[in-house]
Amino acid sequence: CIREIDIKGCVGNLSIVVHMFRDVLNVDAAFCVFVDKEREVSVVIGRSRSEDLSIGSVMRKLGGGGHQGAGSAVIKTGKTGEITEKIYSMLKTGKFGAVKISDLMSFPVVTIEDETKMAEVKKILAENRCTGVPVVNKKNKIIGIISKRDFSRAKKGACLDTIPVKAYMSRSIKTIQSSMSPMKAVRIMIKYDVGRLPVFSDDKLSGIVSRSDIMDYFYDFQKSEKII
């Protein structure tokens, strides 16, 4: 459901209005275009509870940002109904489905064999500009995760040239399916205090998603919310 509403000057709590508008009409998704004719700008805010629509994807096309359930954009006002028609046109394409982990993950995945020495691991992390990678055995099965913070567990003066990565890797492996949502990744990361999750698709390693990947995704929404 989409509505255009005229406003004048700075009006607070517009996002709450849209949230209530969606709930009162009992629709899966609602968009409100708040038009300030004097300043010739419009604030577009969307809210959704449907997993089949990503509000953030729609808003990014309008120059704003957001995530699956919420987002906003501030754009120059054109002709009456122009923004509404643009939103309708985008929704009709069906290309704005919910964002999945597969949209955020990095691939191909850099892995390290369990017998690799810690000194070499340090170089690999630096060369690939990453803070952690999965550790695999000779059968290429993931048996752990090594991250930069694991180096702090090495005793002072320890010879990293002789210590294998399996001695310091974390053996508590948490993974996620590529079809899952970014919020699911957040819950796993917080619950188990992990900074990255190997991503699987059809029982095969297809990528890896890090805490920074998730933060970058949600930052778009937070940034757009500050505008209004």
C-alpha positions in Angstrom: 0.0 0.0 0.0 1.4 3.4 -0.9 0.1 6.9 0.2 1.3 10.5 -0.5 1.0 12.9 2.4 1.7 16.6 2.3 3.8 18.0 5.1 5.3 21.4 5.9 8.7 22.0 7.5 10.4 19.5 9.9 7.9 16.8 11.2 9.2 14.2 13.7 8.3 10.5 14.1 7.4 10.0 10.5 8.7 6.4 10.7 6.2 5.7 13.5 3.4 7.0 11.4 4.3 4.5 8.6 4.5 1.7 11.0 1.1 2.4 12.4 -0.3 2.9 8.9 0.8 -0.6 7.9 -0.6 -2.1 11.1 -4.0 -0.3 10.8 -4.5 -1.4 7.2 -3.2 -4.9 8.1 -1.0 -5.1 5.0 2.3 -6.8 4.5 4.1 -3.7 3.3 3.4 0.1 3.4 5.1 3.1 1.8 4.5 6.7 2.6 5.7 9.6 0.5 5.8 12.7 2.7 5.9 15.7 0.3 7.2 19.1 1.4 6.2 21.3 -1.5 7.9 24.5 -0.1 11.3 22.8 0.2 10.6 20.7 -2.9 11.7 17.4 -1.3 10.0 14.2 -0.4 10.8 11.8 2.4 9.9 8.2 1.4 9.6 5.7 4.2 8.7 2.0 3.9 7.9 -0.8 6.4 7.4 -4.5 5.7 6.8 -7.7 7.5 7.0 -9.8 4.4 10.0 -12.1 3.7 9.3 -11.7 0.0 10.1 -8.0 -0.1 13.2 -6.1 0.8 12.4 -2.4 1.6 16.1 -1.6 1.7 16.6 -2.7 -1.9 13.7 -0.5 -3.0 15.1 2.5 -1.1 18.6 2.1 -2.5 17.1 2.4 -6.0 15.7 5.7 -4.8 19.0 6.9 -3.4 18.3 6.0 0.2 19.0 2.9 2.2 17.6 0.3 4.7 17.2 -3.4 5.3 14.7 -6.1 4.6 11.9 -4.7 6.9 12.5 -1.0 6.9 14.1 1.9 4.9 13.9 5.4 3.8 15.0 7.9 1.2 15.0 11.7 0.8 14.6 12.8 -2.8 13.8 15.9 -4.9 10.1 16.1 -5.4 8.9 15.9 -9.0 5.4 15.8 -10.4 2.5 14.7 -8.2 2.4 11.0 -8.1 5.7 10.5 -9.9 7.5 8.9 -6.9 4.5 6.7 -6.1 4.4 5.5 -9.7 8.1 4.7 -9.6 7.7 2.6 -6.5 4.8 0.7 -8.1 6.8 0.1 -11.2 9.7 -1.3 -9.2 7.5 -3.6 -7.1 5.8 -5.0 -10.3 9.2 -6.3 -11.5 9.4 -8.7 -8.6 13.2 -8.0 -8.3 13.2 -6.8 -4.7 13.0 -10.0 -2.7 14.4 -10.3 0.8 18.2 -10.0 1.1 19.9 -13.3 1.9 23.3 -14.3 3.2 24.3 -15.3 -0.3 23.9 -11.6 -1.3 26.4 -10.5 1.4 29.0 -13.3 1.7 32.5 -13.3 0.2 33.6 -16.0 -2.2 35.6 -17.9 -3.1 36.6 -18.9 0.4 40.2 -18.8 1.5 40.9 -21.9 3.6 44.0 -23.1 5.5 45.1 -26.7 6.1 45.3 -27.7 9.7 49.1 -28.4 9.6 49.9 -24.9 8.3 52.3 -23.1 10.7 51.0 -20.1 12.5 53.7 -17.8 11.0 52.4 -18.7 7.5 48.8 -18.2 8.7 49.7 -14.7 9.7 51.0 -14.0 6.2 48.0 -15.5 4.6 45.6 -13.3 6.6 47.6 -10.2 5.8 47.8 -11.0 2.1 44.1 -11.6 1.8 43.2 -8.7 4.0 40.9 -10.8 6.3 40.8 -11.3 10.0 39.9 -15.0 10.0 39.5 -18.1 7.8 38.2 -21.7 8.0 40.7 -24.5 8.8 40.3 -27.7 6.8 41.8 -31.2 7.1 43.3 -33.3 4.3 39.8 -34.3 3.2 39.0 -30.6 2.8 36.4 -30.7 5.6 36.2 -27.7 7.9 37.4 -28.6 11.4 38.0 -25.1 12.8 38.3 -21.4 12.4 41.4 -19.3 13.0 41.2 -15.5 13.6 43.7 -12.8 14.5 42.5 -12.8 18.1 43.6 -16.4 18.4 47.2 -15.3 18.1 46.9 -13.7 21.5 46.6 -17.2 23.0 50.2 -18.0 21.9 52.6 -17.8 24.8 55.1 -14.9 24.7 58.2 -16.0 22.8 56.5 -19.0 21.2 58.0 -20.0 17.8 55.1 -19.5 15.4 57.3 -21.1 12.6 56.8 -24.5 14.3 53.3 -24.4 15.7 50.5 -25.7 13.5 47.3 -23.8 13.2 45.3 -26.6 14.7 46.9 -25.9 18.1 45.2 -22.5 18.3 42.2 -22.6 16.1 38.7 -22.5 17.5 37.0 -25.9 17.2 33.5 -24.6 17.9 32.3 -24.1 14.3 29.1 -22.2 13.7 27.8 -22.1 10.1 24.8 -20.6 8.3 22.9 -21.5 5.1 23.1 -19.2 2.1 19.3 -18.8 2.1 19.1 -17.4 5.6 18.6 -13.8 6.5 21.2 -11.3 7.7 19.3 -11.1 11.0 19.8 -14.8 11.5 23.5 -14.3 11.1 23.4 -11.5 13.7 21.7 -13.8 16.3 24.3 -16.6 15.8 27.2 -14.2 16.0 25.9 -12.6 19.2 24.9 -15.8 20.9 28.2 -17.6 20.2 30.5 -14.5 20.1 31.9 -15.3 16.7 33.1 -12.9 14.0 32.5 -14.9 10.9 30.3 -17.8 9.6 31.1 -20.2 6.9 28.2 -20.3 4.5 26.9 -23.5 3.1 24.6 -24.3 0.1 23.5 -27.9 -0.6 26.0 -29.1 2.0 28.9 -27.4 0.2 31.0 -24.5 1.4 29.9 -21.6 -0.9 31.2 -18.5 1.0 31.9 -16.8 4.3 30.2 -13.9 5.9 31.9 -11.7 8.6 30.7 -9.4 11.3 31.8 -6.4 9.2 29.8 -7.6 6.2 26.6 -7.6 8.4 27.5 -4.3 10.0 28.0 -2.7 6.5 24.6 -4.0 5.4 22.7 -2.6 8.5 24.7 0.7 8.4 22.8 1.8 5.3 19.5 1.6 7.3 20.9 3.4 10.3 22.3 6.2 8.1 19.1 6.7 6.3 17.1 6.8 9.6 19.3 9.7 10.9 18.2 11.8 7.9 14.6 11.8 9.2 
